[in-house]
Amino acid sequence: MKKIGLVIKETSEKQIKENLSSSRGIFIIKYSGVSSPDLCSLRQSLKQISAKLFVVKNSVARRALEGSGLEALLKAVEGPCGMVFAKDDAVNTSKVLFNFTKEHEKLKLEAGFLEDKILEAKDIERLAKLPTQYALRTQLVFTLKSPISGLVMTLKQALRKIVVCLDQIKNKKTS
């Protein structure tokens, strides 16, 4: 019979591997000095955007990362750290984490992984400062609409000039 500690470690490693395979983005944070209620509020914020904070022993996290092809993240797994798995939108997850670090300075963004690219803390910050997907779509629509609107306005002005010219000719002939 296995010891309970070993069973917990194996289960945790299995959960990390499952989350690694199903996540679009992974972030490693250092939470040393952050209170438990603050971590709970972070978990709630992440849960609302389909992200998950997972705190586990470093040895377990290292074993899970070694077999997954994310060995570059191993250097960030030191001290009390947690792994945040972004299921749907990694940009929104980075925004939540970045905003949380503004309010709680003891929480540090260490590293991340997104779309086959390793992210450093400054990359995560840049990612968090991107406009939302809705804002980007709105900008795209207005960019596509702009030339068409310009053409419509130009044609409208040309028609207006013709009408004004015809009106002046009519007034000249009647007077």
C-alpha positions as CSV (number, residue, x, y, z in Angstrom):
1,M,0.0,0.0,0.0
2,K,1.3,3.4,-1.0
3,K,1.8,6.2,1.5
4,I,-0.8,9.0,1.4
5,G,1.9,11.6,0.6
6,L,3.0,9.7,-2.5
7,V,-0.6,9.2,-3.7
8,I,-1.2,13.0,-3.3
9,K,2.0,13.8,-5.3
10,E,1.1,11.3,-8.1
11,T,-2.4,12.7,-8.3
12,S,-1.1,16.3,-8.4
13,E,1.4,15.5,-11.1
14,K,-1.4,13.8,-13.1
15,Q,-3.6,16.9,-12.7
16,I,-0.8,19.2,-13.8
17,K,-0.1,17.1,-16.9
18,E,-3.8,17.1,-17.8
19,N,-4.0,20.9,-17.3
20,L,-0.9,21.4,-19.4
21,S,-2.3,19.5,-22.3
22,S,-5.7,21.2,-22.2
23,S,-4.6,24.8,-21.6
24,R,-3.9,27.6,-24.1
25,G,-1.6,29.4,-21.7
26,I,0.4,28.7,-18.6
27,F,1.7,31.3,-16.1
28,I,4.0,30.7,-13.1
29,I,3.5,33.1,-10.2
30,K,5.4,33.7,-6.9
31,Y,2.9,34.2,-4.1
32,S,5.2,34.5,-1.1
33,G,3.8,37.1,1.3
34,V,0.3,37.1,-0.2
35,S,-2.4,36.3,2.3
36,S,-4.7,33.3,2.0
37,P,-7.9,35.4,1.5
38,D,-6.1,37.3,-1.3
39,L,-5.2,34.1,-3.0
40,C,-8.8,33.0,-2.7
41,S,-10.0,36.2,-4.3
42,L,-7.4,35.6,-7.1
43,R,-8.8,32.1,-7.6
44,Q,-12.3,33.4,-7.8
45,S,-11.3,36.0,-10.4
46,L,-9.5,33.4,-12.4
47,K,-12.4,31.0,-12.2
48,Q,-14.7,33.5,-13.8
49,I,-12.6,33.5,-16.9
50,S,-12.1,29.7,-17.0
51,A,-8.6,29.8,-15.6
52,K,-7.2,27.8,-12.6
53,L,-4.6,28.5,-10.0
54,F,-2.8,25.4,-8.9
55,V,-0.3,25.4,-6.0
56,V,1.8,22.3,-5.7
57,K,5.2,21.3,-4.4
58,N,8.1,22.3,-6.7
59,S,9.3,18.8,-7.1
60,V,5.9,17.7,-8.4
61,A,5.7,20.7,-10.7
62,R,9.2,20.0,-12.1
63,R,8.4,16.3,-12.7
64,A,5.2,17.3,-14.6
65,L,7.0,20.0,-16.7
66,E,10.0,17.8,-17.6
67,G,7.9,15.3,-19.5
68,S,5.8,17.9,-21.3
69,G,8.4,19.7,-23.4
70,L,8.2,22.9,-21.2
71,E,11.6,22.5,-19.6
72,A,12.3,26.2,-20.2
73,L,9.8,26.9,-17.4
74,L,11.8,24.9,-14.8
75,K,14.0,27.8,-13.9
76,A,10.9,29.7,-12.7
77,V,9.8,26.9,-10.4
78,E,11.7,27.9,-7.3
79,G,10.3,28.9,-3.9
80,P,6.6,29.2,-3.2
81,C,5.1,29.3,-6.6
82,G,1.8,28.5,-8.3
83,M,0.8,27.6,-11.8
84,V,-2.1,29.3,-13.5
85,F,-3.7,27.4,-16.4
86,A,-5.7,29.5,-18.9
87,K,-8.3,27.3,-20.6
88,D,-9.9,29.7,-23.1
89,D,-8.3,33.1,-23.2
90,A,-4.7,33.6,-22.1
91,V,-4.9,37.3,-22.7
92,N,-7.7,37.8,-20.2
93,T,-5.9,35.6,-17.7
94,S,-2.7,37.7,-18.0
95,K,-4.9,40.8,-17.5
96,V,-6.3,39.4,-14.3
97,L,-2.9,38.4,-13.0
98,F,-1.3,41.7,-14.0
99,N,-4.1,43.7,-12.3
100,F,-3.8,41.6,-9.2
101,T,-0.1,42.3,-9.0
102,K,-0.9,46.0,-9.1
103,E,-3.0,45.6,-6.0
104,H,-0.8,43.0,-4.3
105,E,2.8,43.9,-4.9
106,K,4.1,40.7,-3.3
107,L,2.6,38.6,-6.0
108,K,5.2,38.3,-8.9
109,L,4.7,37.1,-12.4
110,E,7.7,34.9,-13.2
111,A,7.2,33.2,-16.5
112,G,4.6,31.8,-18.9
113,F,4.0,29.8,-22.0
114,L,1.6,30.8,-24.8
115,E,1.3,29.3,-28.3
116,D,4.7,27.6,-28.4
117,K,6.5,30.6,-26.9
118,I,8.1,31.1,-23.5
119,L,7.1,34.4,-21.9
120,E,9.1,36.4,-19.3
121,A,7.5,38.8,-16.8
122,K,7.8,41.7,-19.2
123,D,6.1,39.7,-22.0
124,I,3.2,38.9,-19.7
125,E,2.9,42.6,-18.8
126,R,2.8,43.5,-22.5
127,L,0.2,40.8,-23.2
128,A,-1.9,42.1,-20.3
129,K,-1.9,45.6,-21.8
130,L,-3.3,44.5,-25.2
131,P,-6.8,45.7,-25.9
132,T,-9.6,43.1,-25.4
133,Q,-10.6,40.9,-28.2
134,Y,-13.9,42.9,-28.5
135,A,-12.0,46.2,-28.8
136,L,-9.7,44.7,-31.5
137,R,-12.7,43.5,-33.5
138,T,-14.3,46.9,-33.2
139,Q,-11.1,48.6,-34.5
140,L,-11.0,46.1,-37.4
141,V,-14.6,46.8,-38.4
142,F,-14.0,50.6,-38.3
143,T,-10.8,50.2,-40.3
144,L,-12.7,48.2,-42.9
145,K,-15.6,50.6,-42.9
146,S,-13.5,53.7,-43.3
147,P,-12.7,53.5,-47.0
148,I,-16.3,52.6,-47.8
149,S,-17.6,55.5,-45.7
150,G,-15.1,57.9,-47.5
151,L,-16.3,56.7,-50.9
152,V,-20.0,57.2,-49.9
153,M,-19.3,60.7,-48.6
154,T,-17.3,61.6,-51.8
155,L,-20.2,60.4,-54.0
156,K,-22.7,62.2,-51.8
157,Q,-20.8,65.5,-52.1
158,A,-20.5,65.1,-55.9
159,L,-24.3,64.6,-56.2
160,R,-24.9,67.5,-53.9
161,K,-22.7,69.7,-56.2
162,I,-24.6,68.6,-59.2
163,V,-27.9,69.4,-57.6
164,V,-26.7,72.9,-56.5
165,C,-25.4,73.5,-60.0
166,L,-28.7,72.5,-61.6
167,D,-30.5,74.6,-59.0
168,Q,-28.4,77.7,-59.9
169,I,-29.0,77.1,-63.7
170,K,-32.7,76.9,-63.0
171,N,-32.7,80.1,-61.0
172,K,-30.7,81.9,-63.7
173,K,-33.1,80.8,-66.4
174,T,-36.2,81.8,-64.4
175,S,-34.9,85.3,-63.5
